[in-house]
Amino acid sequence: MVQKANQIDVCFQQEEGKLAGCTGPAFLVLQLCASSQRLADYARDASRVGNDSLDSAGFAGNTKLAASVFKLDLLRPEGKVEIVAQLTNRGPGSARKIRLHTTAAGTDLRIVSPRDAFDLSGGSDMVVVLEMAVNDAAQTSGVPVTWHCTDVTGQSHVCADLVRIEQQRKQPDWDVLLGDPPYMVNPIRSRERLFGREAQLSELLLNSAAGTSTFIWGQKRVGKTSLLQVLNSELAGRSNVTSVFLRMGELIGMHEGQIAHTIATRLTGRLPGFDAASVSESQFGAGLGKLVPFMEEITRRFSGRHFVLIIDEFDDLDPAFYTGERGRIFIKALRTLSEIGLTFLFAGSERMNVIYAKHSQELNKWTNMFLDSIASRQDCCFGSA
C-alpha cells in the first residue's frame, strides 16, 4: 500500500491540514503519513517544553524582532526605505505561517523578504527585510506591529512588537572636515581625537605622577606617537609638571653628552626664571652622567614639580647606547636620573622589549607597556604612528 501511495505521490497536496486530489486506498495512506508528520512535529515541540502545556505564552507565541530600533535618514521623507531586521522565535515551539500586521492607521509597512508566510523553529532566528514609506520629516517614528502565527496544533498566536525609526547622524560639515580632516597619517595631539587608548593614557598619566619610568613598545603604526603626543599635551596643562617631548630626528647622531645637553636646555626652557641659554654643552662632556648633578639642582630648586622626558623611537638610537660597557654606563645613568626625579617614557618598536629584558634587573623599578593594534571600529584611533 505504501508503494501504491508513492506511485501517486505527485497528486498529494496539503494545505491547511487538508488533502486534495487523491481518493481510494492511497488517500488513506497519505492521510496517515500527513498525520504522522504532524504528530512528529508535535512531539518534537512538546519535548522542548517538557511538562508545560502548549499554550500561547510559552510555545510559539514569542516571536519578535531581536532589535526594534533602526537608524534611517528621516530628513528625506520622499520614497520608501528598506529595513533589514532579525526576527527571533524566543519560544521553544515552532511558529508557523508567520505574517506581519500593522496596527497603526495609514502606515505603509510590509515584509518584502520573505514574500510569503514562513515558519520559524523554536529558539531560532532569521533575517527579514521590511519596507516602509517615510511620509514626513521627523526625528523619530514608531510603528506598532503584530506578528501572527500558528503552532503545530493549529492554535493561533499574536505577538505585539514595535518598529521604531530614529534619525541617523546628520551629514557632516564638509567645510570643517576639509579644513581639519580627522583621518590622516600624521599623529594626533588632542585627547578628544584619540580613541581606543584611554586605558593606556590613564596609566601613563599615573606613571608620570608617580615617577614610574616606562618603556612603551609595539608594532609600527599602532598609535604610539599619537598616544605620547596626547600624553605630552595633557601633562603640559598641569601646573606642577614640566614635560619635554623629543623626537629621534633631534637626537640621531648625537653622543651621550650632547643628548644630556639637549635634555637640560629643553627642560629648563620651560621653567620660570631660568635662563636655558646659560646651560652650555661643555658642562656635560661626552657622557650622560653629568646630567645627574644638574637634575639634582633643578629638582631641589623646583621642589614639588614633576619632570617628565618623552623620547619617541628610542630604539633607533645607536645600539652602542644600550649594549656593551658603553650601554651599561648609559643604563646606570638612566636609572640614577629616574631615582632623583626625572621620569622617562621611551617608545619604540619590538626591539624595545628586548632592550627592557636585557636591562630589567638594572631598571627594576621601571615598567614595560605593550601597545597592541586596535581590532574594532568602535575602538578606532583617528591618528596613528
N, C-alpha and C positions, 0 to 999 in steps of 0.2 A: 504493500500500500504506500509506503514511503517512496519507493521508486516511482510509482504512478504519480505521486504528488510532485516529484521532481520533474517529470515529463511535462507537466502542465504548469510548471512554476512560473512561466512567463505571464500567466494571466492573474497572478497574485498581486493584488493591490490592497494596501492597508491605509486607511485614513480615518482619523478619529476613532481608532479601535474597531473599525468595521472592515469586512472582507467583501470584495465585489469582483464579479467577472468569473467566478468558479461555482460549480454545483456538483452534486454527487459525492461519491466517497472521497474524492480528492479534496473537496471543500472542507470535509470534516478533519482531514489530516492537516490542512493548512491552518484551520482554526485552532487546532490543538497546538500546533507549532507556535502560532502567534501568542496563544495564551501562556504557553511555557516560557516564551521570551519575556512576557510581561511579568510573570512570576519570578523569573530570574532577576530582572531589574529590581523588582520589589524586594526580593531577598537581599540583593546587594546593598540597596539603600537602607534597608532595615538593619543590616549588620553594622552600619556606620553609626546608627543612633542607639544601638543596644536595646535596652528595655523601654526607652522612651517611645511614646506614641508618635505616629507620623502626622503631626499637626503643623499648622502654618507657622508656628513660632520657631520650630527647630528643624524642619525638614527641608523644604525647598523655598521657603518664604523669606530668605535673607540675601537676596540678590541686589547689589548696589554698586555704584561707581566706587572704585578704590580711592579716588580723589575727585572732589566735586568743584574745585576752583580752577579756572583756566584763564590764562592771560591772553588777551587779544587787543587789537587796536580799535577801540570803540569811538575814536575821534574821526573815523572814516565810516560813516553809517551806511553807505550805499553798498548793496550786494550781499552775498551770503559768504559765510566763513565755515570752514571745516574744523571740527574739534576731534582730536584723537584722544580717546579715553580708554581706561582699563575697567572692565566690568568684572566683578568678583562675586562668586556664589559662596557666601560665608557659612552656609548651612551644610549639613552632612549629606543631604539628599540631592538628587538630580533636579534641576529646574528645566522644564521642557516648554517648547513653543513660547519663548520669551519675546515679548513685544513691549515697545515704549509708547506710553501715553503722556501727553502734556495736559496739565490741568489749568493752565493759565490761558484765558481767552485772548485770541489774536496773536498767539505766539507760534512762530513757524520754526519748530524744532523737530527733526526726524532723524532716524538712523539711515545712513546710506550704505553702510557695510557692517555686517551682512544685510542684504536687502530683505530677506525673508525671515520669518520667525525661526529661532535657533534654540539649541539645547546647550546647557552648561552643567557639567558634572559637579557634584558636591566638593567643596574645598578647592575649586579651580578658578581660573580667570581667563579672559580673552580680551583682545583689542577690538573695540568698536569705533566706528567713525560716525560722528554726528554732524549734521549740517544745520546751521542756524542763520536766520536773517536778522541782521542788526539794523533796526529802523531809526534809531536816534542816537545822537552823541551823548553818552553818559559815562560816568566813571565806573559804575558797577551795574550789573544786570543779573537778577536771579530768576531762574525759571523752575518752578516746582514740577516734578515729573513723577510718574509711577511706572514701575516695571510689573508687567502681568506675565504669569507663567502658571504651569500646572506641574504636579508631581506625577510619579509613576502610577498612582491610584486614580489619576484624573481630577484630583481636587485642585481648585484654583487658588492662587496666591497673589497678593498685591503688595508691593513694597514701595513706600514713599521715598523719594530722593530729591535732590536739588542740584541743578546745573547752574553754577554761579560764574558769571563772566566778569572779570576785572580788567581795568585799563592797564595795558603793559606800559613799560617805561616809555616816556616820550622820546622823540627823536633828539639826539644830542645837538648842542650848539656847535655847528661845524666851524664857525668862525673862531671860537675859542680853541677848539681842538687843533685847527691849522696853526694857530699861534703858539700852542703849547701841547704838542701831541703826547698822549700818555704812553704810547707804545714806541719804545726807542731802544737802540742798542747801548746807549750810554747809561752808566749807573745813575740812580736817582738819589736825592738828598733829603727829601721831606718825608716825614713819618706817614702822612696821610696817603702817600702813594706807594708805600711799602706793604705788601700783602704776603701772608703766609710765614712771616718771620717774627711775629710778636713775642713768641716764647724765647727765641734766641736773643732778641733785642733786650727783653727784660732781664735775662740772665747776664748779659754783658753790662748792662747798666748797674746791676747789683755788684758784679765783679769789680767794676770801676770804683764804686763807692766803698767797697770793702778792701780795695788794694790787692785784688787777686789777679795776677797776670795770666794771660790766656793765649794759647795757640788756637787759631781758627783755621780749619782746613777743609777742603773738598774739591771736587772737580771744577774745572774752569766753566764759567758761565752759569753757575748756580746761584749767584747773587751775593757773593762775599763782599765785593766792593760797595754795592748798594747798602748792604747791612752796616758796614763800617762807616760809610758817609752819613747815614741817618743817625747812627750812634754818635758820631762826632758833632752833628748838629744839635742833638739832644743834650750832650754834655756842655756844649758852648752856651746853652741857655741857662746853665746853673751858675749861680754867683760864686760858689765855692769850689769850682772846678776849672782847671786850665788844661785844655786838651789840644793836642797837635796831631795832625794827620799828615804823614809823609808817604809819598809815592816812590816806587822804586826808580822812576825816572830821575828823581832828585839825588838818589844815593848811589846809583850804579857807578862803579869806577872809583869810589871813594875808599880810603883806608879807614881804620877804626877811629883814628884821631879826628879826621875830617867829619865823620858821622857824629862823633861826640860834640864837635863844634856846632854842627847844624842843629842838633837837638837842643843844645844850650841856647842858641840865639832864637830859635823858634819859640821855645818855652818862655824865655824872658821877654820876648817881644810882646807877649800877651799879659805881662804883669804890670800893674800900675806903679809908676815911679821908678821903673827900672830901665836903664839905657842899654838895649841889646847891642848897640854898636860898640860898647865898651868891652864886649867879650871878644877876645882875639883867638884866632886859631892856634897860635903858638902855645896857649895855655894847656892844650890837651895833648901835645906831642903826637905820637903815632898810635896810641892805644886808647881803649875806651875807659881804662881805669881812672884817668884824670877827671872824668865826669863825676866820679863818686864824691870827692870833697866839694865840688861845685854844687851838686844837688843837695848835699848836707847843709850847705849855707843857705840855699834857696828855701828848703823846707823849714829851716829854723826861722828865717825872716818872714815867711808866709805860713805860719803855723795854722793848722786847721783847713788848709787848702789841699785839694786832691790834684795830683799831677798825672795825666794820662798821655801816653805816647802810642799812637796807632801807626803801624807800618804795614802797608799792603804789598803783596807779592814778596814777602820776606825771603822765601826760599830761592828767589832769583839772585840773591847775593852770591858772591864768590864762595863756593863750598869750603874754601880755606877758613872762612869765618866760623864755621861750626864743625870742623874736622881737625884732627891732629892736635899738636900742642898749641898752635895759634887759636884753634877753636876752643880748647879747654880754658884758655885765659879769657877769651871773649865771653863764654858762657858764665864763667865765675863773676865777671864784671856785671853781666845782666842780672845775675842773682842778687848781688850786693845792692845794685841800684833799686831793684824791686823791694828789697828789705828796708831801704831808707826812705821810701815814699814815692818812687816813680813806678807807676803801673804800666806794664807793656801789654799791648794787644797786637799780636802778629798774625797776619793772614797769608795763606798761600795754598798751593795745590797739594796733591797727595804726599809730596816729599816732606811736608810739614810734620806729618805723623811720624815719619822716620826720624826726623831731627829731634822731635819730642821724646820718642822712645829711646834714642841714643843718650840723651841727657836728662832723662826723667829723674834719676837719683839726685843730680845736682839741682834740678828745678822741681824739687818735690813739693813745693808749695804752689806751683803753677797748675793750671787746669788745661785740659785739651778738649776742644769742641769740634765735632764733625758736623759740617753743614751739608745736608743731603739735598738732592733735587726735589722740586715740588711736583707732585704727581697729579694733582687735580686742578680743575679750572677754578673751583671755589677758593683754593689756596694760592692762586697765581700771584706772581710778583711782576709788576709792570716793568721794573728795571732789573737788569742782571749784569753780572760781570764775573 
